[in-house]
Amino acid sequence: MSIIGGANLIITTTESVNGKELEILGVVFGNTVRAKNIGSDIAAGLQNIVGGELKGYSDLLSQSRKEALQRMVEEAEKLNADAVVNIRFTTSQTMAGAAELLAYGTAVKFKRI
């Protein structure tokens, strides 16, 4: 579990939060579409010859994941959620040289007992 955002929103890949009863608010999404650049392509082409990590692409993916996650959190905060459970990431190619990274999960409120 991690806490992200100004509201200390709990973010987890699990379906529940220990010790809490959940009220489902709805599915929340965050996405970004990124295009690779010519510099990364040249470096990747050279690295492909000798093998190893394609650092430019790894960095781009990491930045995209953080941005998509932050946008999902912002959607959950608009719903006054206490947590987002069961989060997932997915990617898809949108056009040649560009891809979408999507973060999604279920925004929930903790029930008062």
Residue frames as a rotation matrix with the C-alpha (Angstrom) as fourth column:
MET 1
0.581 0.814 0.000 0.00
0.814 -0.581 0.000 0.00
0.000 0.000 -1.000 0.00
SER 2
-0.645 -0.760 0.077 1.21
0.757 -0.650 -0.071 3.51
0.104 0.012 0.994 -0.67
ILE 3
0.327 0.690 -0.646 -0.07
0.688 -0.642 -0.339 6.95
-0.648 -0.333 -0.684 0.13
ILE 4
-0.645 -0.455 0.614 -0.16
0.764 -0.425 0.486 9.45
0.039 0.783 0.621 -2.73
GLY 5
-0.058 0.652 0.756 -1.61
0.520 -0.627 0.581 12.90
0.852 0.427 -0.302 -3.23
GLY 6
-0.622 -0.184 0.761 -2.43
-0.344 -0.809 -0.477 15.74
0.703 -0.559 0.440 -0.88
ALA 7
0.254 0.852 0.458 -5.30
-0.864 -0.013 0.503 13.87
0.434 -0.524 0.733 0.77
ASN 8
-0.583 -0.558 0.590 -3.21
-0.759 0.634 -0.149 10.85
-0.291 -0.535 -0.793 1.89
LEU 9
0.506 0.771 -0.387 -5.18
-0.862 0.455 -0.222 8.61
0.006 0.446 0.895 -0.43
ILE 10
-0.120 -0.498 0.859 -4.39
-0.401 0.815 0.417 4.92
-0.908 -0.294 -0.298 0.03
ILE 11
0.326 0.099 -0.940 -3.48
-0.938 0.155 -0.310 3.21
0.115 0.983 0.143 -3.24
THR 12
-0.309 -0.431 0.848 -3.34
-0.572 0.796 0.196 -0.59
-0.760 -0.425 -0.493 -3.36
THR 13
-0.615 0.048 -0.787 -3.45
-0.697 0.434 0.571 -3.48
0.369 0.900 -0.234 -5.82
THR 14
-0.950 0.302 -0.083 -5.47
0.304 0.823 -0.480 -5.52
-0.077 -0.482 -0.873 -3.32
GLU 15
-0.377 0.897 0.230 -9.28
0.413 -0.059 0.909 -5.66
0.829 0.438 -0.348 -3.30
SER 16
0.730 0.632 -0.261 -9.57
0.488 -0.214 0.846 -4.44
0.479 -0.745 -0.464 0.28
VAL 17
-0.147 -0.715 0.684 -7.90
-0.405 -0.587 -0.701 -2.35
0.902 -0.380 -0.203 2.98
ASN 18
-0.490 -0.114 -0.864 -7.20
0.544 0.735 -0.405 -4.20
0.682 -0.668 -0.298 6.22
GLY 19
-0.675 0.241 -0.698 -9.69
0.681 -0.161 -0.714 -3.37
-0.284 -0.957 -0.056 8.96
LYS 20
-0.736 0.406 -0.542 -11.90
-0.425 -0.900 -0.098 -1.18
-0.528 0.158 0.835 6.75
GLU 21
-0.046 0.781 0.623 -15.36
0.710 0.464 -0.530 -1.70
-0.703 0.418 -0.576 5.29
LEU 22
-0.890 -0.433 -0.144 -15.57
0.177 -0.617 0.767 -0.12
-0.421 0.657 0.625 1.86
GLU 23
0.374 0.920 -0.115 -18.27
0.240 -0.216 -0.947 1.80
-0.896 0.326 -0.302 0.02
ILE 24
-0.372 -0.521 0.768 -17.63
0.851 0.140 0.507 1.73
-0.371 0.842 0.391 -3.72
LEU 25
-0.008 0.290 -0.957 -17.68
-0.073 -0.955 -0.288 5.14
-0.997 0.067 0.029 -5.40
GLY 26
0.935 0.340 -0.103 -16.77
-0.139 0.082 -0.987 4.00
-0.327 0.937 0.124 -8.90
VAL 27
0.402 -0.800 0.447 -13.96
0.887 0.461 0.028 3.25
-0.228 0.385 0.894 -11.30
VAL 28
0.750 -0.269 -0.604 -11.33
-0.235 -0.962 0.137 5.94
-0.619 0.039 -0.785 -11.75
PHE 29
0.656 -0.491 0.573 -8.86
0.754 0.444 -0.484 6.29
-0.017 0.750 0.661 -14.61
GLY 30
0.534 -0.555 -0.638 -5.68
-0.347 -0.832 0.433 8.16
-0.771 -0.010 -0.637 -15.40
ASN 31
0.608 -0.326 0.724 -3.87
0.709 0.633 -0.310 8.00
-0.357 0.702 0.616 -18.69
THR 32
0.249 -0.555 -0.794 -1.12
-0.462 -0.789 0.406 9.54
-0.851 0.266 -0.453 -20.76
VAL 33
0.885 -0.065 0.461 -0.12
0.428 0.506 -0.749 9.07
-0.184 0.860 0.475 -24.39
ARG 34
0.358 -0.858 -0.369 3.56
-0.334 -0.487 0.807 9.40
-0.872 -0.166 -0.461 -25.13
ALA 35
0.979 -0.180 -0.096 5.63
-0.048 0.254 -0.966 9.36
0.198 0.950 0.240 -28.30
LYS 36
0.427 -0.903 -0.043 9.22
0.697 0.298 0.652 8.23
-0.576 -0.308 0.757 -28.42
ASN 37
0.759 -0.207 -0.618 11.79
-0.397 -0.898 -0.187 10.67
-0.516 0.387 -0.764 -29.78
ILE 38
0.837 -0.432 -0.336 14.47
-0.232 0.275 -0.933 10.32
0.496 0.859 0.130 -32.41
GLY 39
-0.069 -0.903 0.423 17.28
-0.895 -0.131 -0.426 10.44
0.440 -0.409 -0.800 -29.80
SER 40
0.040 0.165 0.985 15.79
-0.736 0.672 -0.082 7.49
-0.676 -0.722 0.148 -27.93
ASP 41
0.930 0.364 0.051 15.32
-0.220 0.663 -0.715 5.61
-0.294 0.654 0.697 -31.20
ILE 42
0.493 -0.825 -0.278 18.96
-0.512 -0.017 -0.859 6.05
0.704 0.566 -0.430 -32.22
ALA 43
-0.331 -0.619 0.712 20.25
-0.940 0.149 -0.306 5.02
0.083 -0.771 -0.631 -28.79
ALA 44
0.340 0.546 0.766 17.86
-0.581 0.762 -0.286 2.04
-0.739 -0.348 0.576 -28.74
GLY 45
0.935 -0.015 -0.355 19.04
-0.312 0.441 -0.841 0.95
0.170 0.897 0.408 -32.17
LEU 46
0.025 -0.999 -0.043 22.66
-0.672 0.015 -0.740 0.98
0.740 0.048 -0.671 -31.03
GLN 47
-0.330 -0.096 0.939 21.84
-0.899 0.335 -0.281 -0.77
-0.288 -0.937 -0.197 -27.74
ASN 48
0.707 0.691 0.150 19.88
-0.584 0.690 -0.427 -3.40
-0.398 0.214 0.892 -29.66
ILE 49
0.505 -0.610 -0.611 23.12
-0.505 0.365 -0.782 -4.45
0.700 0.703 -0.124 -31.37
VAL 50
-0.545 -0.837 -0.039 24.98
-0.398 0.300 -0.867 -5.19
0.738 -0.457 -0.497 -28.12
GLY 51
0.006 0.654 -0.756 21.99
0.575 0.617 0.538 -5.98
0.818 -0.438 -0.373 -25.90
GLY 52
-0.827 -0.273 -0.492 20.99
0.561 -0.330 -0.760 -4.61
0.045 -0.904 0.426 -22.53
GLU 53
-0.033 0.854 -0.520 18.46
0.781 -0.303 -0.547 -2.19
-0.624 -0.424 -0.656 -21.12
LEU 54
-0.271 0.086 0.959 16.98
0.732 -0.628 0.263 0.49
0.625 0.773 0.107 -23.34
LYS 55
-0.631 -0.112 -0.767 17.38
0.737 -0.396 -0.548 3.22
-0.242 -0.911 0.333 -20.70
GLY 56
-0.959 0.275 -0.067 15.60
-0.282 -0.907 0.312 5.96
0.025 0.319 0.948 -22.68
TYR 57
-0.297 0.892 -0.341 12.51
-0.223 0.282 0.933 3.82
0.928 0.353 0.115 -23.09
SER 58
-0.247 0.154 -0.957 12.63
0.839 0.527 -0.132 2.66
0.484 -0.836 -0.259 -19.45
ASP 59
-0.878 -0.123 -0.463 12.73
0.364 -0.799 -0.478 6.28
-0.311 -0.588 0.747 -18.29
LEU 60
-0.775 0.629 -0.065 9.86
-0.500 -0.546 0.673 7.23
0.388 0.554 0.737 -20.60
LEU 61
-0.142 0.729 -0.670 7.75
0.217 0.683 0.697 4.35
0.966 -0.046 -0.255 -19.30
SER 62
-0.461 -0.106 -0.881 8.51
0.879 0.082 -0.470 5.24
0.122 -0.991 0.056 -15.69
GLN 63
-0.969 0.112 -0.219 7.51
-0.078 -0.984 -0.158 8.87
-0.233 -0.136 0.963 -16.23
SER 64
-0.546 0.803 -0.239 4.34
-0.444 -0.036 0.895 7.78
0.710 0.595 0.376 -18.02
ARG 65
-0.214 0.433 -0.875 3.38
0.623 0.751 0.219 5.40
0.752 -0.498 -0.431 -15.21
LYS 66
-0.711 -0.113 -0.694 3.80
0.659 -0.453 -0.601 8.15
-0.247 -0.884 0.397 -12.59
GLU 67
-0.916 0.372 -0.153 1.75
-0.401 -0.871 0.284 10.61
-0.028 0.321 0.947 -14.64
ALA 68
-0.348 0.819 -0.457 -1.08
-0.168 0.425 0.889 8.13
0.922 0.386 -0.011 -15.27
LEU 69
-0.307 0.179 -0.935 -1.14
0.844 0.505 -0.181 7.19
0.440 -0.844 -0.306 -11.57
GLN 70
-0.886 -0.057 -0.460 -1.25
0.305 -0.819 -0.487 10.85
-0.349 -0.572 0.743 -10.50
ARG 71
-0.748 0.651 -0.128 -4.16
-0.555 -0.508 0.659 11.53
0.363 0.564 0.742 -12.88
MET 72
-0.199 0.663 -0.722 -6.05
0.316 0.741 0.593 8.54
0.928 -0.110 -0.356 -11.48
VAL 73
-0.541 -0.083 -0.837 -5.48
0.841 -0.058 -0.537 9.86
-0.004 -0.995 0.101 -7.95
GLU 74
-0.972 0.179 -0.152 -6.81
-0.178 -0.984 -0.019 13.28
-0.153 0.009 0.988 -8.98
GLU 75
-0.415 0.863 -0.287 -10.01
-0.346 0.142 0.927 11.63
0.841 0.485 0.240 -10.26
ALA 76
-0.141 0.317 -0.938 -10.40
0.733 0.671 0.117 9.75
0.666 -0.671 -0.327 -6.97
GLU 77
-0.818 -0.217 -0.533 -9.86
0.539 -0.612 -0.579 12.96
-0.200 -0.761 0.617 -4.98
LYS 78
-0.810 0.582 0.073 -12.69
-0.447 -0.692 0.567 14.61
0.381 0.427 0.820 -6.95
LEU 79
0.055 0.837 -0.545 -14.94
-0.032 0.547 0.836 11.86
0.998 -0.029 0.057 -5.57
ASN 80
0.168 -0.116 0.979 -13.61
-0.928 -0.352 0.118 12.46
0.331 -0.929 -0.167 -2.02
ALA 81
0.679 0.025 -0.734 -12.34
-0.024 1.000 0.012 8.88
0.734 0.009 0.679 -1.94
ASP 82
0.727 -0.466 0.504 -10.33
-0.587 -0.039 0.809 7.52
-0.357 -0.884 -0.302 0.96
ALA 83
-0.254 -0.797 0.548 -8.58
-0.235 0.600 0.764 4.92
-0.938 0.065 -0.340 -1.19
VAL 84
0.351 0.280 -0.893 -8.26
-0.932 0.192 -0.306 3.38
0.086 0.941 0.329 -4.62
VAL 85
0.023 -0.268 0.963 -8.24
-0.449 0.858 0.249 -0.41
-0.893 -0.438 -0.101 -4.51
ASN 86
0.357 0.106 0.928 -7.48
0.486 0.827 -0.281 -3.07
-0.798 0.551 0.244 -7.08
ILE 87
0.498 -0.185 -0.847 -5.37
-0.587 -0.791 -0.173 -0.74
-0.638 0.583 -0.503 -9.22
ARG 88
0.377 -0.349 0.858 -4.00
0.659 0.752 0.016 -1.97
-0.651 0.559 0.514 -12.53
PHE 89
-0.094 -0.445 -0.890 -1.89
-0.523 -0.739 0.425 -0.63
-0.847 0.505 -0.163 -15.39
THR 90
0.385 0.137 0.913 -2.24
0.637 0.677 -0.370 -1.37
-0.668 0.723 0.173 -19.07
THR 91
-0.396 -0.529 -0.750 -0.59
-0.291 -0.703 0.649 -0.12
-0.871 0.475 0.124 -22.25
SER 92
0.422 0.460 0.782 -1.66
0.639 0.461 -0.616 0.04
-0.643 0.759 -0.100 -25.86
GLN 93
-0.753 -0.640 0.153 -0.19
0.528 -0.448 0.722 1.38
-0.393 0.624 0.675 -29.06
THR 94
0.178 0.843 -0.508 -2.21
0.226 -0.538 -0.812 4.36
-0.958 0.030 -0.287 -30.29
MET 95
0.965 -0.011 -0.261 -0.24
-0.256 -0.240 -0.936 5.00
-0.052 0.971 -0.234 -33.50
ALA 96
0.567 -0.819 -0.085 3.20
0.621 0.493 -0.609 4.21
0.540 0.292 0.789 -34.88
GLY 97
-0.410 -0.881 0.236 5.73
0.425 -0.413 -0.806 5.41
0.807 -0.230 0.543 -32.33
ALA 98
-0.530 0.281 0.800 3.18
-0.703 -0.673 -0.229 6.36
0.474 -0.684 0.554 -29.64
ALA 99
-0.471 0.365 -0.803 1.58
0.460 0.878 0.130 4.44
0.753 -0.308 -0.582 -26.80
GLU 100
0.216 0.614 0.759 -0.98
-0.579 -0.545 0.606 5.01
0.786 -0.571 0.238 -24.07
LEU 101
-0.793 -0.308 -0.526 -0.37
0.267 0.601 -0.753 4.02
0.548 -0.738 -0.394 -20.48
LEU 102
0.070 0.929 0.364 -3.58
-0.401 -0.308 0.862 3.67
0.913 -0.207 0.351 -18.46
ALA 103
-0.971 -0.209 -0.114 -3.93
0.033 0.359 -0.933 3.36
0.236 -0.910 -0.341 -14.67
TYR 104
-0.120 0.980 0.160 -7.32
-0.533 -0.199 0.822 2.36
0.838 0.013 0.546 -13.27
GLY 105
-0.909 -0.097 -0.406 -8.86
0.269 0.607 -0.748 1.18
0.319 -0.789 -0.526 -10.04
THR 106
0.109 0.987 -0.121 -11.93
0.647 0.022 0.762 1.37
0.754 -0.161 -0.636 -7.81
ALA 107
-0.649 -0.225 0.727 -12.35
-0.286 -0.814 -0.506 4.52
0.705 -0.536 0.464 -5.74
VAL 108
0.033 0.631 -0.775 -13.78
0.674 0.559 0.483 3.75
0.738 -0.538 -0.406 -2.29
LYS 109
-0.030 0.062 0.998 -14.87
-0.660 -0.751 0.027 5.53
0.751 -0.658 0.064 0.85
PHE 110
-0.874 -0.254 -0.415 -14.34
0.140 0.684 -0.716 3.97
0.466 -0.683 -0.562 4.29
LYS 111
0.183 0.982 -0.054 -17.64
0.205 0.015 0.979 3.17
0.962 -0.190 -0.198 6.00
ARG 112
-0.467 -0.230 0.854 -18.09
-0.713 -0.473 -0.518 4.65
0.523 -0.851 0.056 9.44
ILE 113
-0.233 0.347 -0.909 -18.71
0.339 0.905 0.258 1.94
0.912 -0.248 -0.328 12.01
